Amino acid sequence: MTGFKETQIIQCPTRKSFDAHFKAWDKIEEIGRSHDCDFHWSVLNEKEKTFILKLCGCSKQHQQNALIDVMKFLCKEGIDPAIIISTKTEKSEEEKQLLRVQRILKSA
């Protein structure tokens, strides 16, 4: 389940939303798993209502579909969703290998 890795910093619009994300986290993780994704999170800054969310999945499509279902769930539960304020996508092992090969070829 590690073909795609992304780290996001997300910010909740209100304290109520921030607290509700905590209470709903087990369900959010369950939704991720249903799309072959793992969600790992930690509080970045409680005062600013921000989390670090690390997503690992089979592909970008799996991750996006999981996030769509999370948004649907939050809406259904009346929880204001967080906004993504920063995103960093890690290169896959295949991409890293390709870059190494390209560097070798350029130096030859």
N, C-alpha and C positions, 0 to 999 in steps of 0.2 A: 504494500500500500504506500509506496514511497516514490512513485514516478513523478509526482508534482508536489513541490513544497513552497509554501508562501507564508510570510509573516505580515500580519496587518496590525496596525494600531487603530483601534476603534474607540469612538467616544459616544457615550449616551447623552441624549439631549437634556435629561432631568435626573435628579437623584432617584425618583420613583422608578424610572426606567433602569438605572444602574442596579438598584436593589432587585428588581424583577428579573434581570438577567441572571443574577446569582441564584434565585429561586428556581428558575427554569433551566439551569445549566444541564442537568441530567437529560432532560428531553432534547435540548439542543445537540448534545453529544450523540444521543440516539439517532437523531435525524442525520447527522453526519455519517454515522456508521451505516445507515441504510443506503448511503450513496458511496460506500467504500472509502470513506474519508475519516480521518481522526482530527478532532479539534482539541488543541491544548491551549489553555489560556491562563493568564495571570493578571492581577491588577497592576497597572503601570502607575497610575496616580489617582487615588480615591477622590481627592478634592476636585480634580479636573474630570472625573468620571470616565477615565480611560482604561482600556484593557490592551494587553498584547495577546493577539490570537494567532497561534501557529496552526496552519492547516497542512495536512499531509494526505494525499490521495493518489489514485491511479492516474488521473489526468486532470487537466484544467476543466474539462466538461463536467467531470464528477464533482469537483469543488464548486463550480458555479451552480449546478443543479442542487447541491446540498444547501448552498446559501439561499437560493430561491425558496426552497422548502422551509428553511429557518425563518425567512422573512414572512412567509405565509402563516407559519405557526405564531410568530410574535404578533402579527396583525389579529389573528383569531383570538389570541389571549388578551388583546388590548394593551400590549406592551409596545411602547414607542421604540422602534429599532435604533440601533447605534448607526453612526455614519463612519465610513472608513476615512481616516485622515492620513494614513500612510500605508504603502504596500511595498514589500520587497519579495520578489520571486527568486528562489534559488535555482541555479542551473541543475539539470538532471545529470546523472552520472554519464549518460550518453553524450550530452552537450559538453561536459568537461573533457571527456575523451577526445571528442572531435576538435576542441580548441587546442589540446595538447598536440594532436597530430598536425594541425594547421601550423602551430608554432615550429614544430620539428621540420615540416616541409619548407617553411619560410627561411629557416636558418641553414638549410642544406644548400 
